[in-house]
Each structure stands twice: as structure tokens, then as C-alpha cells.
């Protein structure tokens, strides 16, 4: 599928990037970013994170994936998203739920929360390799 871009007043077409590549990189960024979220976020931090979560579908180049992300996020109330943004652990848990939801929809394996923590906290190089950064 092609996407139209307008850069400096010129329209160009570009193939959407490979789901496998951008998807794995996005998941790595979300999970790793959650672990680096402030331990004691301010109200502003939490509101900014809710805005970031709500804006995630805007960054996804696949229309089907974008629509799925939009449905997943919009099924949650503002309070649920604020609760997800209260700590690094709650944010990591939210992205883990989201990732497993996508994997179930795609008939891919899911992992336990403990396994996800083990991968991202204890062996981030493995997580990076799993995202094909070094392949």
C-alpha cells in the first residue's frame, strides 16, 4: 500500500515500511521507555503519557494495525490510562497487555509479564537482537 507524502510542496509516494521491522522496533521502544519512565511521575508527566498513548496510532504506518491500536486504546477510560501512567511498572504492564493483545490477534505467542520483565530488565541486548537491530 502506498502513502502520499507532501514535502516542501512536492507530493511523493512511498511504500509503507515492513510491519515486522517497525513493529518490533516500536514494541522495544515502548517497553524500554516504560522502564525508564519516572518512578514518581508528576501529574503533568501522567497527562503527557496519556496523550502519547492516545497518539500512538498516528505513528503506525499500517492501516489495519493503526485501527487496531486505536480500538484498543479508545476502549479505555481516561482514568484507566492515568492509572497505567502512575509508575514504570503500571506503564510496562499496560504495554505488555497491549503487545499480548496484538500477538493474540495475529496468532503469535504471548509471554508472561514476568518473562517480559526478565527480557527487558535483565537482558536488554537480547530484546534488541529480537528486534532485528543487529541482523
C-alpha positions, 0 to 999 in steps of 0.5 A: 500500500502506498502513502502520499507524502507532501514535502516542501510542496512536492507530493511523493509516494512511498511504500509503507515500511515492513510491519515486522521491522517497525513493529518490533522496533516500536514494541522495544521502544515502548517497553524500554521507555516504560522502564525508564519512565519516572518512578514518581511521575508528576501529574503533568508527566501522567497527562503527557503519557496519556496523550502519547498513548492516545497518539500512538496510532498516528505513528503506525504506518499500517492501516489495519494495525493503526485501527487496531491500536486505536480500538484498543486504546479508545476502549479505555477510560481516561482514568484507566490510562492515568492509572497505567501512567502512575509508575514504570511498572503500571506503564510496562504492564499496560504495554505488555497487555497491549503487545499480548493483545496484538500477538493474540490477534495475529496468532503469535505467542504471548509471554508472561509479564514476568518473562517480559520483565526478565527480557527487558530488565535483565537482558536488554541486548537480547530484546534488541537482537529480537528486534532485528537491530543487529541482523 
